[in-house]
Amino acid sequence: MSISTEAERAWLIVSDSSSDDEDEPYNIPARETFCQKYTSCRWITAYMCCSARLAQSTLRQCMGMAVIVMMMPLTGPEVTSSHSVTDNSTLPELVLQTPEFKWSSEFEGLILSSFSFGYVASPIIGGYVAGKYGGKVVITVSLIAGSIITLATPVATRALPMSLVILRAASGIFMGTIEPSIQCILSKWAPKLEKASLSSCAYAGGYTLLCVFPWVLLVFDFPRDNPRIKETEVKLITRSHRAAKKDWEMSWTLWWKILTSPAVWAICAACISHTWVTSWVMAYLPQYMKQILKYDVEENGILSSVPYAGRLLVGMVSGNISDRMLSWRLLSTANIRKTFQVVGCFGCAACMLLVGFIDDSNGTLALMLLIAGISLQNCTSVAFKINHLDIAPRFAGVIVGMTISCAMTVSLSAPLITSYVIKEGTRQEWQIIFYIVGAVNVVGAGVFVVFGKGTERDWAKEDT
């Protein structure tokens, strides 16, 4: 079931409603059983987007723990003029702790920021290319390139430490294209009443290279390109779509309207807040757990990953609740998005502020608050993160790319500020950082609540 002409792709442009008051009735999707729904082609597409997102997150956040391990002392024999390392009888007495890598706090901050250096511009390019040619090929190339770069990192770092910064930046360039490409795919696959649940699944997410093969086989840019899709599912997806009169393109006039739209900048502010906090968590959560909570490296590695399981659960539950609220018309789309944004940001801010007052004597409480705060932040996965699909579904990929690029530029400061503040690793120093994290959350929520919208903007409907 393939599309042979551009005219047949006309149904791909999503239109939810035309005014802020959302007077138009919602289309109720056809009845599906539980198994039919969650094994459908649109949900398989969401699962694969989740795997791509998980691969991206893995490559992005692995360095926070890796830096700690790379700078750990190694056990080895001490070589002196009076002892030979070949004398087995003396080896037990000649053990010396020697770290393989010893970096300054500033260079460590540079390493933890380097991924973001590459991430800054590529989302805009990735969003534009995905919007023009489809997100599948963009993500495929990015996954392969990111895998190769990461596999080469250990050898290159031992040869030249600065190569770690360069390769992390290169990895960021390719990984930055994934999120806007996912938005392009979801803009064509997500029915109106499943936007939140499909998106939260896609954003819920080591094995990066293994993702490539199922991705190529199971994901398609357009629903009608999928040979396994049933006509009933095509109708369900396209029920709230309207025909496009022109091919997809971007004019300077349209760019100006996007750049001067308060709704776009509301998303951008929320994205900056979310990305700054996420960048900090990925880079410095393991270090905080080591310095303040006194966890050893094995416990640190396991416990640092627990909040991400919480994010997965919160994201999936939020998506389901959001879609139900929309189908029951309890609130408008805009108010639903703003509600989840406030819950996510204020919940995260409150937990982080409390953590700043806790030392290792109450480590379990601090850990629980960290898990709760980082998990609650993922309520925003059904707020600003999918708001592009509400206000401008035709150009969701480009807008996502633009907002991510802005956010990554600002978030470059997160590791640098932290490395500047954290000199001795005291609780008072970390408390300052938690104050900053809380303030960033609150500002992001406030701007989104004031300027955010829930319906398609007039400029997004125009034939541009």
C-alpha positions in Angstrom: 0.0 0.0 0.0 2.4 2.7 -1.2 1.8 6.3 -2.3 2.6 7.0 -5.9 1.9 10.7 -6.3 2.3 13.8 -4.2 -1.5 14.3 -4.3 -2.0 11.0 -2.5 0.1 12.4 0.4 -2.4 15.2 0.9 -4.0 13.8 3.9 -0.7 14.0 5.9 -1.2 17.5 7.1 -2.7 17.5 10.6 -5.3 19.9 11.7 -6.8 19.6 15.1 -9.0 22.7 15.4 -9.1 26.2 14.2 -9.6 28.4 17.2 -8.5 28.7 20.8 -11.9 27.9 22.2 -11.9 24.5 20.5 -15.5 24.6 19.5 -15.2 21.9 16.9 -16.2 18.4 18.1 -13.6 15.8 18.4 -13.6 12.8 16.2 -14.0 9.6 18.2 -11.7 6.9 16.9 -13.0 3.5 15.9 -13.3 0.8 18.6 -10.2 -1.4 19.0 -9.4 -4.1 21.4 -6.4 -3.7 23.7 -4.3 -6.1 21.6 -5.3 -4.5 18.3 -4.4 -1.0 19.6 -1.1 -1.8 21.1 0.1 -4.0 18.3 -1.1 -1.6 15.6 1.3 -0.1 13.1 1.1 3.3 14.7 2.1 1.9 18.1 4.9 -0.2 16.6 6.2 3.1 15.2 6.0 4.7 18.6 7.9 1.7 20.1 10.7 2.1 17.6 10.8 5.8 18.2 11.2 5.0 21.9 14.1 2.7 21.0 15.8 5.4 19.0 15.2 7.9 21.8 16.6 5.5 24.4 19.7 5.0 22.2 20.1 8.8 22.0 19.7 9.2 25.8 22.1 6.4 26.5 24.9 7.9 24.4 24.2 11.3 25.9 24.1 10.5 29.6 26.7 7.7 29.8 29.6 10.2 30.2 28.4 11.4 33.6 29.1 8.0 35.1 32.0 7.2 32.8 34.0 10.3 34.0 33.8 9.1 37.6 35.0 5.6 36.6 37.8 6.9 34.3 39.2 9.0 37.2 39.1 6.2 39.8 42.4 5.0 41.1 43.6 1.8 39.5 45.4 -1.0 41.4 48.8 -1.9 40.1 52.4 -2.7 41.1 54.8 0.1 42.1 58.0 0.1 40.0 61.0 1.3 42.0 64.8 0.9 41.7 64.9 -1.6 44.6 61.9 -3.8 43.6 61.2 -5.7 40.5 57.6 -6.2 39.3 58.5 -9.6 38.2 59.2 -10.7 41.7 55.9 -12.4 42.6 56.7 -12.6 46.3 56.8 -8.8 46.6 53.7 -8.0 44.5 51.1 -8.0 47.3 53.2 -5.4 49.1 53.8 -3.2 46.1 50.2 -2.2 45.2 49.9 1.5 44.3 46.6 3.4 43.6 47.2 5.3 40.3 44.3 6.9 38.3 44.5 6.4 34.6 43.1 9.8 33.9 43.5 12.9 36.1 41.6 16.0 34.9 40.9 19.3 36.4 37.4 20.3 37.4 37.3 22.8 34.4 38.4 20.1 31.9 35.8 17.7 33.4 33.2 20.4 32.8 34.4 20.7 29.2 34.0 17.0 28.7 30.5 17.0 30.1 29.5 19.9 28.0 31.1 18.7 24.8 28.1 16.6 23.7 26.0 19.7 23.8 28.5 21.6 21.7 27.6 19.4 18.8 24.0 19.2 19.7 23.5 23.0 19.3 22.9 23.4 15.5 22.1 19.9 14.3 18.4 19.8 15.5 17.5 22.7 13.1 19.2 20.9 10.2 17.8 17.6 11.2 14.2 19.0 11.5 14.4 20.6 8.1 15.8 17.6 6.4 13.3 15.3 8.1 10.4 17.6 7.2 11.5 17.6 3.6 12.6 14.0 3.0 11.2 12.0 6.0 12.6 11.2 9.5 13.4 7.6 8.9 16.5 8.0 6.9 17.8 10.8 9.2 17.5 8.7 12.3 19.0 5.6 10.6 22.1 7.6 9.6 22.4 9.2 13.1 22.1 5.9 14.9 24.9 4.3 12.8 27.2 7.3 13.1 26.6 7.7 16.8 27.4 4.0 17.4 30.7 4.1 15.5 31.8 7.3 17.2 31.1 5.9 20.7 32.9 2.6 20.0 35.9 4.6 18.9 36.0 6.8 22.0 37.9 4.7 24.5 40.9 4.1 22.1 41.0 7.7 21.0 40.8 9.0 24.5 43.9 7.0 25.6 45.8 8.3 22.6 44.8 11.9 23.1 42.5 13.1 26.0 41.3 16.1 23.9 39.9 13.6 21.4 37.2 12.7 24.0 35.9 16.3 23.7 36.0 16.2 19.9 34.2 12.8 19.6 31.6 13.7 22.2 30.8 16.8 20.2 30.7 14.7 16.9 28.3 12.3 18.6 26.1 15.3 19.7 25.9 16.5 16.1 24.3 13.2 15.0 22.2 12.6 18.1 20.7 16.1 17.8 18.8 15.2 14.7 16.8 12.4 16.3 14.3 14.3 18.4 13.0 16.6 15.5 12.9 13.6 13.2 10.7 11.7 15.7 8.3 14.7 15.8 8.1 14.6 12.0 7.2 11.0 12.1 4.6 11.5 14.9 3.0 14.4 13.1 2.0 11.9 10.4 1.2 8.9 12.6 -0.5 10.2 15.7 -4.3 10.5 15.8 -5.6 13.5 17.7 -6.7 11.6 20.8 -3.5 9.6 21.0 -1.0 12.4 20.6 0.1 12.4 24.2 0.2 8.6 24.8 2.1 7.9 21.5 4.5 10.8 22.2 5.1 9.8 25.8 5.9 6.3 24.6 8.2 7.6 21.9 10.1 9.8 24.4 10.2 7.2 27.2 13.6 6.1 26.0 24.2 0.8 24.8 22.3 -0.9 22.3 22.3 1.8 19.7 23.6 -0.2 16.7 21.1 -3.0 17.5 18.2 -0.4 17.0 19.1 0.2 13.4 17.9 -3.1 12.0 14.3 -3.2 13.4 14.1 0.6 12.8 14.8 0.1 9.1 12.3 -2.8 8.8 9.4 -1.5 10.9 9.3 2.3 10.6 7.9 4.3 7.7 7.6 8.0 7.2 4.0 7.8 6.0 1.3 5.4 7.2 0.3 4.4 3.7 3.9 3.4 2.9 3.6 0.6 5.6 2.7 -2.6 3.8 1.3 -4.2 7.0 -1.1 -1.4 7.9 -4.9 -2.0 7.6 -7.2 0.4 6.0 -9.2 0.8 9.2 -6.1 2.1 11.0 -5.3 4.4 8.1 -8.8 5.9 8.4 -8.4 6.3 12.2 -5.1 8.1 11.8 -6.3 10.4 9.0 -9.6 11.2 10.5 -8.5 14.6 11.7 -6.2 15.3 8.8 -6.9 17.7 5.9 -5.5 17.9 2.4 -2.5 20.0 1.6 -2.6 22.2 -1.5 1.1 22.6 -1.8 4.3 20.7 -1.3 6.1 21.2 2.0 8.4 24.2 1.9 9.6 27.1 4.1 9.5 30.7 3.0 11.2 33.7 4.6 7.7 35.0 5.5 6.9 31.8 7.3 10.2 31.8 9.2 9.5 35.3 10.4 6.0 34.3 11.6 7.5 31.3 13.5 10.2 33.4 15.0 7.7 36.1 16.2 5.1 33.7 17.5 4.7 33.8 21.3 3.5 30.2 21.3 6.7 29.1 19.8 8.8 31.0 22.3 6.7 29.6 25.1 7.7 26.1 23.9 11.3 27.3 23.6 11.4 28.7 27.2 10.0 25.4 28.5 12.5 23.4 26.4 15.4 25.5 27.7 14.3 24.8 31.3 13.8 21.1 30.7 17.1 20.7 28.8 19.2 22.7 31.3 17.9 20.5 34.2 18.3 17.3 32.2 21.8 18.2 31.1 22.7 18.9 34.7 21.2 15.6 36.0 22.9 13.5 33.3 26.3 15.1 33.9 26.4 15.5 37.7 23.9 13.2 39.4 26.5 10.4 39.8 29.0 12.9 41.2 26.5 14.3 43.8 25.7 10.7 44.9 29.4 10.0 45.3 30.4 13.2 47.1 27.4 13.9 49.3 25.5 10.6 49.6 28.7 8.6 49.8 27.6 5.8 47.5 30.4 3.6 46.1 30.7 3.2 42.3 28.6 0.0 42.1 25.8 1.4 44.1 26.1 4.8 42.3 25.8 3.2 38.8 22.6 1.3 39.8 21.0 4.0 41.8 21.8 6.8 39.3 19.7 4.8 36.7 16.6 4.4 38.9 15.2 7.9 38.3 15.0 7.1 34.6 12.8 4.1 35.3 10.6 6.6 37.2 10.6 8.9 34.2 9.4 6.1 32.0 6.5 5.2 34.3 5.5 8.9 34.8 5.6 9.6 31.1 3.4 6.7 30.2 0.9 7.4 32.9 0.8 11.1 32.0 0.2 10.3 28.3 -2.7 8.1 29.1 -4.3 10.6 31.5 -3.7 13.5 29.1 -5.4 11.7 26.2 -8.4 10.7 28.4 -8.8 14.3 29.7 -8.8 15.4 26.1 -11.3 12.8 24.9 -13.6 13.6 27.8 -13.2 17.3 27.2 -12.4 18.0 30.8 -10.1 20.8 29.8 -9.0 22.5 26.6 -5.8 21.2 24.9 -3.9 24.3 26.0 -5.0 23.9 29.7 -4.1 20.2 29.7 -0.6 21.0 28.3 -0.1 23.8 30.9 -1.4 21.6 33.8 1.2 18.9 33.1 3.9 21.5 32.6 3.2 23.0 36.0 3.0 19.6 37.7 6.3 18.5 36.1 8.3 21.7 36.7 7.0 22.7 40.2 7.2 19.0 41.4 10.8 18.8 40.2 11.7 22.2 41.7 10.2 21.3 45.1 12.1 18.0 45.4 15.4 19.5 44.3 15.2 22.3 46.8 14.5 19.8 49.6 17.4 17.6 48.5 19.8 20.5 49.0 19.2 20.5 52.8 20.0 16.7 53.2 23.3 15.1 53.9 24.5 11.5 53.8 22.9 10.7 57.2 19.5 10.8 55.4 20.8 9.4 52.1 17.7 7.3 51.5 15.4 10.3 51.8 17.6 12.3 49.5 17.6 9.5 47.0 13.8 9.2 47.1 13.4 12.9 46.6 15.8 12.8 43.6 13.9 10.0 42.1 10.6 11.8 42.6 11.8 15.1 41.2 13.5 13.7 38.1 10.5 11.4 37.5 7.9 14.2 37.9 9.8 16.3 35.4 8.7 13.9 32.7 5.1 15.1 33.1 6.3 17.7 30.6 6.6 15.0 28.0 2.9 15.5 27.3 3.1 19.3 27.7 5.7 21.4 25.8 7.3 18.4 24.2 4.2 17.7 22.1 2.9 21.2 21.9 4.5 21.6 18.4 2.0 19.1 17.1 -0.8 21.3 18.5 0.2 24.7 17.2 2.0 23.8 13.9 1.9 20.1 13.0 3.1 20.8 9.4 6.3 22.3 10.7 6.7 20.4 14.0 10.1 19.0 13.0 11.6 22.5 12.2 10.1 24.1 15.3 11.4 21.2 17.5 14.8 21.6 15.9 14.8 25.4 16.5 13.8 25.1 20.2 16.2 22.3 20.9 19.1 24.3 19.4 18.2 27.3 21.6 17.9 25.0 24.6 21.2 23.2 24.0 23.0 26.5 23.6 21.8 27.7 27.0 22.3 24.3 28.6 26.0 24.4 27.8 26.2 26.5 30.9 24.9 23.7 33.2 28.1 21.7 33.5 30.3 24.8 33.3 28.4 26.6 36.1 28.4 23.4 38.2 32.1 22.8 37.8 32.7 26.5 38.7 30.6 26.3 41.9 31.6 22.8 43.0 35.2 23.1 44.1 35.4 21.2 47.4 32.2 19.0 47.0 30.6 20.3 50.1 26.8 20.2 50.8 26.7 24.0 50.8 28.1 24.2 47.3 25.6 21.6 46.0 22.8 23.5 47.8 23.6 26.5 45.5 23.2 24.3 42.5 19.9 22.9 43.7 18.6 26.4 44.1 19.5 27.1 40.5 17.8 23.9 39.3 14.6 24.8 41.2 14.6 28.4 39.8 15.1 27.2 36.2 12.1 24.8 36.6 9.9 27.5 37.9 10.8 30.0 35.1 10.2 27.5 32.4 6.7 26.6 33.8 5.8 30.3 34.2 6.6 31.4 30.7 4.8 28.4 29.2 1.6 29.0 31.2 1.5 32.6 30.2 2.2 32.3 26.5 1.5 28.7 25.6 -1.3 27.8 23.1 -3.2 24.6 22.3 -4.5 25.1 18.8 -3.0 25.4 15.4 -1.8 28.9 14.6 -3.0 30.8 11.5 0.4 31.0 10.0 0.7 27.2 10.2 -2.5 26.7 8.1 -1.4 29.1 5.3 -0.2 27.8 1.9 3.5 28.8 2.2 
